[in-house]
């Protein structure tokens, strides 16, 4: 299976359970890998694959107006979006909050959904 990956996507998102996390959005970082249709590049035409620019744009648009208590819920939402709206057969999402704890660079979750999950690069 072929896949597209997007690494280091930073998005301002409303996520968190603590009062200070509900006052301003936080920057979260995404690494995404998602399956694309077999033979997507054979005709060299964007209509045969998933347009990663549209995926990124949609994620930014949706997260600008929603609040999630947990990164897990945010990840489930994005996984459903990529698989449902963009028809990806599988998706792996790593989401991290940056610098939220002293001495910790990133805290996050990894979510995988779909059928026939391949071993995609980390």
N, C-alpha and C positions, 0 to 999 in steps of 0.2 A: 504494500500500500504506500502511496505517496502522500506527503503531507507538507503543509506550509508551517513555518514557525515565525513568530514575532517575539523578539526578546527585548526586555528592558522598556516596555511600554509603561510610561508613567501617566497616571490619571488622578485628578483630584476627586476624591469620593467621600461621601458621608458614610462613615462606618465606625462603629464602636458603641460600647455600652456605658461608658463613663460620661459624666456631664461635660467635661472639657472636650470630648470627642463629638459632641452634638452642637457645639458652638461654631466651629469652622471645619471645612473639609480637610481631609488628610491626603497626602500624596501616597498612593499605593503603586507598587510596581508589579506588572504582569509579565510572565513568560507564557506564551501560548503555542501549542502545536495542535493542528487539526488536519484530519484527513481530507483529501480531495478526490474527486472522481478519477477512476482509472483512465489513463490516457489523456489526462487534462491538458498536457502540453503538446499532444500530437498534431494539432491543427494550429498551434500558436495563436489561440484566440481566447480572450478573457472570458467569454461566455461559457467556455468549457470547464472553468475552474471556479474557485471561490475568490472573490476580490478582497484581498486582505485590507485594502484601504477602506472599503465599506465596513468590514468587520470592526476595525479600529474606530472609525467614526461613530458607529452605532454604540459601541461600548462606552465611549466618551459621552455621547448624548444621553444614554440611559442612566449612567452613574451620576450625572450632574443633577438629576432630579429625584433620586431615590435615597433612602437611608436604610442601611443594614446594620443590625446589632453585631453580627458575627461575620468574619471573613469567610467562614464556611458557607453562609447563606449568600454572600456576594458571589462566591465561586460557583455555587449551584445555579444562580441566576445567569451568570455569564455562560456556563456550560450549556444550559438550556437554550440560551439565545443562539449560540454558535451552531448547535446541533439542529435546533428547531427552525430558526429563521434563515440560516445559511446552508442547511442540509448537509452539514459535515457528518460523516459516518462515525467519527470519534473525535474526542478533544481531550487534551491534557492542559490544565491551567495551574500555574504556580502564581500565587498572589502573596505579596509581602507588604506589611507596614514597615516604614523606614524610620529608624531611630526612635522607637516608642519607649524603649527601656534603656537605662544607663548601661553601657558596656555591651549592648546588643545591637548589631548593625541592622538586622532584618528579622522579622517574625512573620511566619506565613503558613499557608496551607497549599496542598497540592490535590487537585481533584481530577479524576479521569472518568469519562463517560463514553459510551458507545459500544459498538460491536467489533470484535476482532482487534482489540487494542494492540497495536504494534509496540515495539520497544523504540520509542523516539528519543532523540538526544536530550539530555538534561540541560 
